């Protein structure tokens, strides 16, 4: 008989505690999913994705389709890097066609080392494997490290600088 008397108050307390926990968990989940850190993570992931694609675009080129490759360079770049591509396009085109090589690349690893989302500036480093195939020759694989700056434009993130990382440091 004593157990029957305690059961309703204990059940009520447990129900209140369960409801309180559910409210706390819901508020915590909502707060975490709408926080600035989530937005920053998404921005970092986008910079990483765009940076990798841009580096591959700049390190992949077929002498038989030079204009397509140089157009990809333009699509991937902004600022001084884009100006450099535009201004040197004809000289580069001739050099690439004269060399008669095709290069395909893939990013082995990459990381965003700096991101200022408010200023729209980022820095990325990457390890890239390139396969260079001369016309009629055997393919040769090379592994290089690159660093790139990215700038947010109206069309999204674009490479604004690209260069090799020399052995021994950045």
N, C-alpha and C positions, 0 to 999 in steps of 0.2 A: 504494500500500500504506500510506503514512503517513496518508492521509485516513481509511482504515478504522479505524485505531488510535485516532484522536481523536474519531470520531463518537459512540461510546457515552458517554464522559464528558461531552461537550458537550451531548448530548441529555438526559442526566440532570440537569445543571446547569440547563438551560432548563426542564425539567419542574418542578424544585424552585422555581425563580423564578416560574413561572406559577402553581403551587399557592399560593405565598406571597402573590402579588398577589391571587389569588382570595379568600383568607382575609381579607386586609387590606380589600379592597373590600366584602366581605360585612359585616364588623364595622363599617366606616365607614357603610355604608348603614343598618344596623340602629340604630346609635347616633344617626344623624341623624333617623331616622323616629320614634324614641321619645323624643326630647329635649323639654325644656320649651319650647323655642322653637316647636316644631310645635304643641304644645298651646296656647300663647299665641296663635299665628296663627289657630288654629281658633276660639278664644274671641273674638278681635278680629273675625273674619269674621261670627260669630253676632251680636255686638253691632251691627255695621254693618247686617246684614240686618234685625234686629229694630227698630233705630232708624229705618231708612228706612220700614218698614211702619207703625210707630207714628206717624211724622210724617204719612204719607199718610192714615192713619186719622183723625188730628186735623184735617187740612186738607181733607178731603173730606166734604161733607154735603149732603143733599138735603132741602129743606124738607118734601117730601111723605113722607119716611121718616125723620123726626127721631129717633124712638126707636131705630131700627136704628143710626144714626150715633152716637148717644150711648152705646149699648151697646158699640160698637167702641171708643169712647174709654175706657170703663171696662175693657174687656178688655186694652187696651194700656197701662194706667197702674197706678201703685202710689203709696203714700205720700201726700204733700200734694197732688199733682196729682190723684190718684184722689178724694181727699176733696173737693177743689174741684169736680170734675165731679159727684159725688154730691150735694153740698150746693146747687149752683146749677143742678141739672138742670131744674127746672120753669121758672125764669126764662129760661135759655138756650133751652129748647124754644119758649117763647112768642116770644122775639126772633127766632129762626130762622124760625118759621112766619109771623110778621108781615112779615119781610123778603122772603119768597117768592122766594128765590134757591137755586140749586143750585151747588155748588162741587165740582169734581173736580181732583185734584192728582197730580203725579208728581214724583219726585225726579230732578233733573238731575245732581246730583253730591253726594257726601257723604264724610265722613272721620271716623274715630275719632281724636279729639285726645288723649284720656287713657283709660287702662284700667288699673284696679287689680283684677286677677282675684281676688286673695286676699280683698280687701275687698268684692268684688261691686259695684264702682262704675265708671261709665264716663261719658264726655262725647263728644258727637258734634255736628258741624255739617253743615248741608245747604243746598243751593240747590234751591228748590222752585218749579215752575211750576204755578200754579193758574188754572183757567178758571172764572170766575164768570158764571153765566147767570141773569139775573132772569127771572121768569115773563113770557113774551111778549116778551122783549127779546133783544138780540144778546149773544153771549158776549164777555167781556173777559178777556184773558190778563194775568196778573201774575206777576212773578218776585220771590220773597222769600227771604231767608236766615233759617234757624232754627238755634238751638242747643238741645240737649236733654241732660239728665242721664238716665242709665239705672241701674237698681238690679237686681241679681239677686235673684229671689224663688224660692220653692219651685216655681213654675210657669214659671220661666225669666226672661229679662231683660224688664223693663218700663220705660216712661218714668216718671221721677219728677219731671221738670221740663221745661217746653217754653216757649220764648219767641223772639221775633224777634231777629235780630242787626241792630242799628242801623247805618246807614251810617257808615263811618269806624272801625269796630272792633267787637270782640266784647264 
